[in-house]
Amino acid sequence: MDHRKPLDTLATSLMLVLCVIWSLQQIAIKLVGDLMAPVLQIAVRSGLAFVLVTLLMRWRREHFDWRGWRAGLLVGALFALEYLFVAEALRHTSAGHTVVFLYTSPIFAAIGLHLKLPAERLSLTQWGGVALAFAGVAYAFLGAEVDNSKQVSLWGDLLALAGGAAWGATTVAIRATILSTTAPNQTLLYQLGGAFVVLLPAAALMGQMAFTPTPLVWASLAYQTLFMSFASLLAWFWLLRHYLASRLGVFTFLTPVLGVVLGALLLDEPLELRFVVGAAVVLLGVLTVSLHSQINTLLRRLLARKLPV
């Protein structure tokens, strides 16, 4: 029996805080990108967060289960690939564009699960959401305005979209393997460890190891490590254990919206009309895929309701 409950005041408040934390992730990276390369930032924060999660598990006396190590390596590699794309995207496009295209991940996850697991077949409503999301992406991409400030580029947007695809593949890998029943903290260790092991050498190979230790850089790293990669993810896993995942998932769609708004406010990023409209269509499609059960139920009720004579 599922003992998880609907959202209450505590869960709602915590989810709002988490959405703000997540929406600031790309902004914090880009803010100090000229002083420390994004890929190096993510590698360092992942390594530090790995140590923190390990210490937490030891304090809680949680034992590491090695049975899922092969799946763990796959998930770690996919997580590293996601953030390699994100890091490079932030070098070529805005934080707002990056967060919107990164959050197309549920679309790629839904398609992957449809192909991998019979129980996850997409309904007609979900396919409509997939089509809507990709139409939004196409509208945002095709005929985009030229950005003379060099804050936005098609290449950077494509990298962010690739990051969303990698995130979706990570979700599929977790759901379709033994990791679906593995403790969340252990899965998080695979992801953080994979990011550190892959991205640190990647930063060296790409010549992106320059580091200027200013107070702003240290503040950004502290935020990314303590709040983004450690506290927020642990809070998210706690919420998933105690509350209905479908209700929590709706809140996560505030993240790209906040990311765009905060990017414009804090980094003075441009807000092109075509991108705003395309992003809105993308998020509508993602919501349709994620909330298909509720949408189908609402449609059935509307069709079953008798019209007044």
Helices and strands as residue ranges (DSSP letters): H 9-23, H 25-31, H 38-59, G 66-68, H 69-92, H 95-102, H 105-116, G 118-120, H 124-141, H 154-175, G 178-181, H 184-205, H 215-222, I 223-231, H 232-242, H 245-252, H 254-266, H 273-290, H 292-304
